[in-house]
Amino acid sequence: MNTKELKYELINKIINLTDIQILSQIDKLLTQTQPSLSKENKRYAGCGKGIFTYISDDFDEPLDDFKEYMP
């Protein structure tokens, strides 16, 4: 039995369940296995503002290590 067939079989078994305790246990298992991102970890536009307070004047200059590759 492949994964797709196993999932289909499990879904059919869950659909036919009527016991609320078993359904609540399944719900607990599903919420434990799903990764959740807290609001603290979510990135948003501008979240790195202020991290870099100094950038060298020659930041945009080509590196000496790559001169042999440049025309």
VENNOR-V593230 format. One record per helix or strand of 2 or more residues. SS is the DSSP state (H for helix, E for strand). FROM is the first residue (numbers start at 1). LEN is the number of residues. Records with the same first field share a line. If there is no record, write none. Layout:
# VENNOR-V593230
SS: FROM-LEN ; FROM-LEN
This chain:
# VENNOR-V593230
H: 3-13 ; 20-14 ; 64-6
